[in-house]
Amino acid sequence: MSQILTIADLKDLARRRVPRMFFDYADSGAWTESTYRANEEDFAKIKFRQRVLVDMSNRSLESTMIGEKVAMPVALAPTGLTGMQHADGEMLAAQAAEEFGVPFTLSTMSICSIEDVASVTKKPFWFQLYVLRDKDFVLNLIDRAKAAKCSALVLTLDLQILGQRHKDVRNGLSAPPKMTLANIADIAIRPRWWMGMAGTKRRTFRNIVGHAKGVGDVASLSSWTTEQFDPHLSWKDVAWIKERWGGKLILKGILDKEDALMAAKTGADAIIVSNHGGRQLDGASSSIMALEEIADAVGDTIEVHMDGGIRSGQDVLKALCLGAKGTYIGRPFLYGLGALGKEGVTKALEIIRKEMDITLALCGKRLVTDMGKDQLRR
Ligand SMILES: Cc1cc2nc3c(=O)[nH]c(=O)nc-3n(C[C@H](O)[C@H](O)[C@H](O)COP(=O)(O)O)c2cc1C
C-alpha cells in the first residue's frame, strides 16, 4: 500500500485483480477512444503559475457543491456495474465517500440498489437517473431515491442512445458474466474477485430487476439499453422530473454553450460539463477544453461542475481555475475499488487530496475556493 502513490498505480493493480471484461468496461471509450484520451491529455496542456514567498499555512480544501459542505470539491461520479469491479462495490464506495466527506452518486445501472446503499450509509448520497421508456418505472425510481433520502438527483442527458465501446462488444460484457470457457479461465486467476463475488448475492442490476415490469434479465447491457432507454427525451421532460423529484437537481452531460444556457433556464441547481468519460460521442471536445466557455456563458445563473479525465489533484485545481465549482471522478475511484475494495477508494481520494493540497500551496494559495483563472499561466 505504501508503494501506491498515484491513480495510475491503482489502475495497474486493478488490471491484475479485476476480470478483464470489467476492467475493460471501465478503461474504455467510444470507438477510437480519441475523446477518452483527450480528456486526460488536455489537462497536461494547462500550466499553473508558480508563486513564492506567500504565507501557505492553514490551508483548506473545504468547499460546497450545491450548497452541501464537502471536504474537497471532488464527488464520486455515477458509474454502472460498479459492483462488478469488486463485490458490493457501490456500498463500499459510498461508505468510503461518506467517511471522507465527499458526495457519492449512485448510478441507475448499479449492481447494489438504492436501498442497499441506504442500508450501509448514514448521510444522504446522490442518485443518478436515466430516463427509460417505462415512465412508471422512472417515477418509481425517483420515489425510491426520495424514500432513501438522497439529497440530489443527477439527471444524465448524454446517453439516450449507447455509444459503442468495442472492447465491451468483443468481451461480451454482461452482469453476471456468462460462464464461457474464456471467462472461467480469466476469472479463475483472480481469486480475490471471485471469492468476494461468491460471498454476495448482489450480482445483477438490482435497481431494475424485480422493479421494472417484464424485466427479468438485463444481463446484456447494450441490448437492454437499446430497448429501454428513451430516445425521445427532451428539455420538456426536465420539468416533470424536476417537479416529481422536488429536491436539488443536477443536469449531467452538457458539453456545449447553447445547451448550458438551456439548462440554466430549467431552474436546475447545477450542470456537469461532461462527455461521459469519452464513452459516448467519440470526436467530441475534452471536458476541460469545453469548460471555460460554458462557465463564462452561464455566469452565476447555475453552478458549474465538470468531470472527465481527472487523474490527479492538479487536474481538479485546473478545473476549478477554469470555472468549475465542483468536480467528479469516475475511473480513479473504480480503479481504487478494483484494486483494494473500500480502502482503495479511500486511497484514490487521499492521493487526490494530497496532490491538491501541495499544489495549492505551491501556487501561493491557502483556500481552494480562491483558485481562479489568475492561477493559470496563459
Ligand atoms: C465504467 C463507467 C461507467 C459509467 N456509468 C455511468 C452511468 O451509469 N451513468 C452516468 O451518468 N455516467 C456514467 N459514467 C460516466 C461517469 O459518470 C463520468 O462522467 C466519467 O466517468 C468521468 O470521467 P473519468 O472516468 O475520466 O473520471 C460511467 C463511466 C465509467 C468509466
The ligand as an SDF file (V2000), in Angstrom:
LIG
                    3D

 31 33  0  0  0  0  0  0  0  0999 V2000
  -17.3150    2.3170  -16.0970 C   0  0  0  0  0  0  0  0  0  0  0  0
  -18.1120    3.5690  -16.2040 C   0  0  0  0  0  0  0  0  0  0  0  0
  -19.4870    3.5090  -16.0930 C   0  0  0  0  0  0  0  0  0  0  0  0
  -20.2470    4.6850  -16.1660 C   0  0  0  0  0  0  0  0  0  0  0  0
  -21.5980    4.6210  -15.9710 N   0  0  0  0  0  0  0  0  0  0  0  0
  -22.3200    5.7710  -15.9170 C   0  0  0  0  0  0  0  0  0  0  0  0
  -23.6930    5.7500  -15.5520 C   0  0  0  0  0  0  0  0  0  0  0  0
  -24.2490    4.6920  -15.2590 O   0  0  0  0  0  0  0  0  0  0  0  0
  -24.3410    6.9300  -15.5190 N   0  0  0  0  0  0  0  0  0  0  0  0
  -23.7480    8.1280  -15.8260 C   0  0  0  0  0  0  0  0  0  0  0  0
  -24.3970    9.1690  -15.8000 O   0  0  0  0  0  0  0  0  0  0  0  0
  -22.4400    8.1630  -16.1610 N   0  0  0  0  0  0  0  0  0  0  0  0
  -21.7190    7.0230  -16.1830 C   0  0  0  0  0  0  0  0  0  0  0  0
  -20.3760    7.0750  -16.4740 N   0  0  0  0  0  0  0  0  0  0  0  0
  -19.7280    8.3780  -16.7030 C   0  0  0  0  0  0  0  0  0  0  0  0
  -19.2270    8.9590  -15.3710 C   0  0  0  0  0  0  0  0  0  0  0  0
  -20.2920    9.3790  -14.5600 O   0  0  0  0  0  0  0  0  0  0  0  0
  -18.3120   10.1600  -15.5960 C   0  0  0  0  0  0  0  0  0  0  0  0
  -18.9490   11.0680  -16.4530 O   0  0  0  0  0  0  0  0  0  0  0  0
  -16.9530    9.7740  -16.1820 C   0  0  0  0  0  0  0  0  0  0  0  0
  -16.5150    8.5540  -15.6450 O   0  0  0  0  0  0  0  0  0  0  0  0
  -15.9210   10.8500  -15.8780 C   0  0  0  0  0  0  0  0  0  0  0  0
  -14.7170   10.5560  -16.4670 O   0  0  0  0  0  0  0  0  0  0  0  0
  -13.4710    9.8440  -15.7260 P   0  0  0  0  0  0  0  0  0  0  0  0
  -13.8370    8.3890  -15.6340 O   0  0  0  0  0  0  0  0  0  0  0  0
  -12.3560   10.1170  -16.6400 O   0  0  0  0  0  0  0  0  0  0  0  0
  -13.3470   10.4730  -14.3570 O   0  0  0  0  0  0  0  0  0  0  0  0
  -19.6020    5.9160  -16.4120 C   0  0  0  0  0  0  0  0  0  0  0  0
  -18.2180    5.9580  -16.5500 C   0  0  0  0  0  0  0  0  0  0  0  0
  -17.4650    4.8030  -16.4420 C   0  0  0  0  0  0  0  0  0  0  0  0
  -15.9740    4.8820  -16.5640 C   0  0  0  0  0  0  0  0  0  0  0  0
  1  2  1  0
  2  3  1  0
  2 30  2  0
  3  4  2  0
  4  5  1  0
  4 28  1  0
  5  6  2  0
  6  7  1  0
  6 13  1  0
  7  8  2  0
  7  9  1  0
  9 10  1  0
 10 11  2  0
 10 12  1  0
 12 13  2  0
 13 14  1  0
 14 15  1  0
 14 28  1  0
 15 16  1  0
 16 17  1  0
 16 18  1  0
 18 19  1  0
 18 20  1  0
 20 21  1  0
 20 22  1  0
 22 23  1  0
 23 24  1  0
 24 25  2  0
 24 26  1  0
 24 27  1  0
 28 29  2  0
 29 30  1  0
 30 31  1  0
M  END
$$$$
